Amino acid sequence: MGVNLNQGGVLPSRSTLNLSIVSGAALAAEALQLALKDFALPVPTTLILDSPPGFAFSAWPAGEHPVLIVTPSCSPHYLHDLLALHPAPAGVMHEPVTLSQLQAALKVVARGQAFHQIPPLPHNDLSPREREVLRWVALGLENEAVADRLGIKVKSVADMLSRVKWKLGLQTRVDLARYYLGLHLVTL
């Protein structure tokens, strides 16, 4: 039993390995692969390293085995959306995470139990549709593409974005993306 390393959101087909690591950050995934090389789990389990933030949405598997997401984002809207993925992830952890914490979480989710180590989520001041529009804009879609994806009018997307900016006290699409992805505290 070992670790199967995958990058770029490509999940393996059925494998004899018990842990698949999926990440947009090759170095972090390779380091974890080395650290977990002798770590065994009772069932196939996927670990998604959400790096860069937003990667988990593109790497989301449609498989039947448990998934643990480790994310650097502390944005409540982003964390709400991770928890709302379908099927729901068995676990979500906010960085920083020690190797022993990661191993403990993987064991819990491999047993089919939920494991969440994230900051408390405040009341969500955005509607589900506003949060959905915010997510797609933060992940780089233009208003027309968001409207097509959601089956709504482009004007509805623009109106929702205006409301979201007002509610969050933000000015630009870049501000929205940084806020949603949890990068609003980063000084450039």
N, C-alpha and C positions, 0 to 999 in steps of 0.2 A: 504494500500500500504506500502511496506516495502522493506527490502534489503534481497536478497538471497545470501548467502555466499557459494562459491565453491572454492576448492583448487585443486591443481594438474592438472589444465587444463580441468576439467570435467565441461562442461556447462550443465545447466538444460534443460530439454525439455520444451516446452511451459509452462510458469508459469504465475500465476496471479500477481506476484511481478514485479515491474517495473525496478528494478536494480539488476543485478547479478554482484557480485565481484568475479573475478578469479585471484588467486595469487599463487605463489610458496612460499610466505612468510606468514605463517598462522597468526602470531602476527599482522602484518601490516593490513591484511585483516580483522581480528577481530576488531581491533581498528577503522577502517573505518566503519565497520558494525555498531558499536555503535554510531559513530559520525553522520552517515547518516540514522539512524533508522526511523526518521520522514520525511526524504527527499522524495518528490514525483516527479515523472516524467510522462509526458503524454503518453509515449510509452515504451515498454520494451527496456532497454539499458544495454549493458555490459561494465563494467569497468575492464580492464586488468591491474593489477599491475605487471609490468615487472620486477619481482624480484624473483630470480636473473636475471640479464640481459641475454636475450636469451629466457626467459620463454614465452614471447609473441608469438614466432614462434610455440612452442609446444601447446599453448593454443588457437591458432587462430581458431575462430568459423566459421562455414560455414553458419551461420544463416543469417536472413534477417534484423535483427534489428541493430541499430547503435552501434558502438564500439568506446570507448575511451581508448587509451593506455597511461599509465603514466610510464615513463622509467627513470632510473638513468643515462642511457648511453648518452653521448654527442658525441659519435663517428659519424662523418658524414656518413661513409659507413653503419653503423648500422641503423641510422635514415633514410637514403635513402631506405634501405631494408624494414623498417617498413612501410614507405609511399607507397612502391610498392606492399604490400600484396594485394592479390585478394580474395574477394573484398576489396577495400581500406578501412582502418579505417576512421571513420568520424573525429576522432581527435587523435592527438599525443601531449603529454605534456612531457617536461623535468623537472625532479625534481630539486630543491625543489618546492613543490606546496602547497599553503595554502588550508585549507578546503573551504574557500569562492571561491578561484580560481577554485577548483575542481567542486564545485557545479555549478558555472557559466558555465564551460566547458561542464558539463553533460547536462545542460539545452539546450545549443546550439546544441550539437550533437543529442539530443533527438528530436529537431525540424527539423532534417535532414540537418543541415548546417555543414560545415567543421570548425574545430577549431584546429589550430596548434600553440603551444607555445613551440618552439624549437629554438636553436641557428641557426643563418643563416648558410645554407649549402653551403660550397665552391664548386667550380667546382670539380666534381668527377674524379680523376685521374686514376681510375681503369675502365676497361671495364665492362659491365654488367656480362659477364661470369666470369671474374676474381673476381668480388665482390661475385658472387654466390659460387664459389669455396672457397673463404675466409670465407663466412658465414658458410658453412658446416664444414670446418676444425675448425673454432672457436667454433662451437657447439659440437665438439668432434668426428667427423667422420674421419676415416683413408682414405688415398688416394683411396684405392680400393672401399670403400663404396661411396665416392664422385663420382668416375667414374661411378659406377653402377647407382647411383641416377640420374646423368646427362646424361647418355648414351654416355660417351666419354671414351677414353683410359686412363689408369692409368698414362702413360707417359705424356699425355696432362695435367693432374692434377698436376703432379710434376713440369712440365715446367711453368705452370701458377703460382704455389706457389713460384717458384724461382723469377719470374718477380714481383709478388706482394711484396715479401720480399725486393727486390731491390728498387722498387718504394717507399715503405714506410720506407726504411732504417732499417728494422728489421732482426733478425737473426734466430729465432726459431719459431716453431709452437706455443709455449706458448706465445711468444711475439705477434704473429699474433692474437691469441685469446684475449689476454688482450687488444690489440689495438682495435680490432673490437668491443668488448663488452664495450668499454669505460673505461677500467680499467687500461689503460696505465699511468695514472697520480697517481695511488695509490702506496704508498710506503709500502712495506711489511717488 
